[in-house]
Amino acid sequence: MVPTLGHLGPIPIGTHDVFVGLGVIAAAIVFSAEVRRRGIADDRIWVVVAGALLGGAVFGRLGTWMQHVDIRQNASFIEQWLYGNRSILSGLVGAYFGALAAKRLTGFREKTGDLFAPAVAIGMAVGRVGCLLTELPGTPTGLPWGITLTPGEASVIPGAVAGVPMHPSFAYEIAFHLAAFAALWWLRGRITEPGELFKLYVAGYAMFRFAVEFVRGNQVVFAGMTRPQLFLLACCPLVIWHLVRQTRRGVYRSLTVRSTVEVQA
């Protein structure tokens, strides 16, 4: 575990914060490249980006606030904002609604999901390195690549046990996002339905995240599932319904035909 990368005078440089910042930079570079490639000259797109960042930051911080039915057991608003856990899933939801609100305010009507999809994927891959280096790796495992914490490392991570190999669940997630970025980069010129790239990314991540939660080490709250799994269990039917509907509409047919032609060529 590497909680800090050094000090700037008396101020510690948090590893997690550094990699989150690097993830934002990587996402911004990819997003800007896509804006140039698609020839988008409307400056309102940057207002949409600002809305997505604001919504993601707010929801990501407050998404884990209401954990208990009894409101008195939850942290106060200030406590949650200053010390509460961050949620990637809540952040993605917040970013979506933040971008939607910005588009409504500015009158920007073009779909932007295709611009955001590869940028979010690479940003998540980089940002999750910070989680890998600072948070509970996962559940115990007998696999040879398990991460084993020292007593000192385990003492500062809630729920951690020293000397027991654990799944590197964040490494699994980094691998997923890198693969998703490569796939989205390949698909960006092959799927013509506006906004479909982002929906495919969200669908893939939702299903992957539900599965990886079994080795993440998050608190089990109901029927052997964690809070993220319960959230995803409610959302996944909508995701599956969307994929089925788009398949029936033939949205992905052009991709199949084009890939076949490329193989034959």
N, C-alpha and C positions, 0 to 999 in steps of 0.2 A: 504494500500500500504506500502511496506517495501523496499524503494530504496537502503538502505545499511544495512549490518548486523553488522556493527561496524567500528572500525578504527584500522589500523596497524600503530601506531604512528600518523603522520599527514595525512596518506593516507586512504581514505575511502574504505571499502571493499564492492564493488558493489554486490547486491543480484543477479542480472541477471548473472554477470560474474561467480559468485560462482556456481550457478546451472548449467550453461553451462559446467563448468569444471567438476562438479559431473556427468553430463550426459556423457561426454567423458570417464570418468573413468568407469562408469557403462557399456558403450558400449564396452570398451576395455576388461573388465572382461568377458563379454558374448562372444565376438569375440574369445578371447584366449581359452575359454572353448570349443568352436566349433572347433577350429583348433586342439586341443588335441583329441577331440572326434572322429574327422574324420581322425586322424593320419597323418596330413599334416606336413612333415618335411622339405619342401623346404623353405629356408630362404627368397626367393624372395617375399613371401607373405607379408612380413613386408614392403617391398618397395611399394607394391601395396597399403597397408594401408596408408603409408606416402603420396602417390600420391592422395589418396581419401581425406585425411585430408587437404592437401594443396589446392586441387581444390575446396573443399567445403568452405574453409576459404576465398579464393579469390572471388569466384562467389557469396558467401553469402554476402560479403561486397559490391560488385560492381553490384549485380543483380538488384538493384533499381536505378541505375545511370541514364539511359536514359529514364526518365519519360515523357519528352516533345519532340514533333516533332521538335520544334525550339531548336536547340542544345544550343543556348545562354541562355536558361532558366534553363538548368541543371547545377548542381554544377560542379566545376572543379574536376579533378581526385583526387587531394590531399584532397580537401574538402570532397568528397564522401568517401574516404578511412578513413579519421579521424573521420568524424561526420555523415556520411550517415547511413540510416536505413539498417538493415540486413534482408535478405530474406531467409527463410527456403527452399522455393521451388527452388530458385536459388542455394542455397547451395547443395541441393540434386543433381541438374543437374551438378554442378561443381564437386562434389564428384564422380559422375559416370564417367565423362570425365577424371578426374584426375587418377582414378583407371585404366581406359582404356589406358591412355597414359603410365602409369607406367608398365602395362603389356606388351605393345608394346616395350618399351625400354629394359625391362629385358628378353623378350622372354617367359614370363610366360603365358602358354596357357590354363590353367585350369579355368573354370568359378568360380567366387568367390561370386556371388550374394547370394547364400544360406548361406554363412558365415556372410555376412553383414546384412541380413534382420532382424533377431531378435536383433542384436546388435544396429542397427539404431533405431528400435522401442523403446527399453528400454532407449536409450540415449535421444531420443526425448521426452519421457514421463517425464524424470527427468529434462531436460533442460527447458521444457515449464513451470515448476513450477516457474522459474525465471521470465518468461513473465507474469504469473498470478499475481505475487507479485509486478510488477513494471510498467506494461503497461495498456493502456486503455482496460478495461474489454470487452466491446462490445457495442451493441446497447441497447437502453432503453427496459425494459421488465416489465410486470406486474406479472411475476412468483415469487413465494415466495423466491427463492434462488438467486435473483438478488443481485449484489454487488452495494452498495451505497457509493460514495466517499464523504469525507468531503471537505469543501472549500479549505483547505490547500492542500489536495491530488490532487484535480482537477486542482489547479493552476499550477502544474508542469507537467501535462500530456496534450499534445495537443489534442483538441477536446473533452476533458472531461467536464462534467457538474456535479456540486455538488448537492447532495440531490435527484438524480434520479436513481432508481435501474436499473442496466444494466446486460445483459447476461454475465455470467462468461465463455466467449467463450474459454478461454485457459483451463479451467477445463474440458470442453467438449472434447478438443483435448487431454488432458492428459488421459482421460478415453478411448478415441479411441486407443491411442498408447499402453496403458496397455493391452487392449483387443487384439490388433493386436499382441503384443508380446506373449501373452498366446496362441493365435491361431497359430502363426508361430512356437512356441516351440513344439506344438502338431503335426504340419504338417511336421516338418523337416525330420522325418523318414518315412513319408507316401507318399510324392511326390518325385518321382525318377527323374523327368526331371531336369537336371542341370540348375541352375540359375532361376528356376521358382518361388521359394519362394520370391525372391526380387521383381520380376515383379508383383506377386500377392499383395505384400505389397504396392508397388507404385500405383497399380491400385486402391486398397482400399482407400489409403490416398488421391489420386486425387479426387475421387468421394466424399469422406467425406469433404475434404477441400473446394470443390466447394460449398457444401451445407452450411457449417458452416460460410462461408464468409458473408452470409446474416445477421449474427448476430455478426460479428467481429468488426464492426465499422470502417473498412478501407474506404478510400475515394472512392466514386462512380464516375467513370469516363466516362462510356458509357453504354447506354441501361439498367440502373439500376444495373450494375455490376462493381466490383472493378478490379484493375489491375491483381491480382492473378486469378480472375475468367476468365478474358479474356485470360490469358495465358493457364489456364486449359481447356478452351473451345476449344482452338486450339489443345491441346494434347489429350483430352479424346477420340476423335474418334480413334486415334491410339491405345489407351489402350483397348478400347472396341473391336476393330478389332483383337487385339492380343488374348484377352480372348476367343472370338468366334472361332478363328482359332485353338487355343489349345484345346478347347472343342471338335471341330470336329475331331481333330487328336487323341482324346481319352486320352490326357495327364492326365485328372482328373478322368478317369474311374476307375483306380486302387484305388484311394482314396475312391470312392463310394463303390466299392466292399469290400474293407478292412473294412470300417466302418460298413457295413451290417453284415459281418462275426463277428465282435466284438460284435455287438448288439445281434446276435443270440447266441453267446457263453455265 
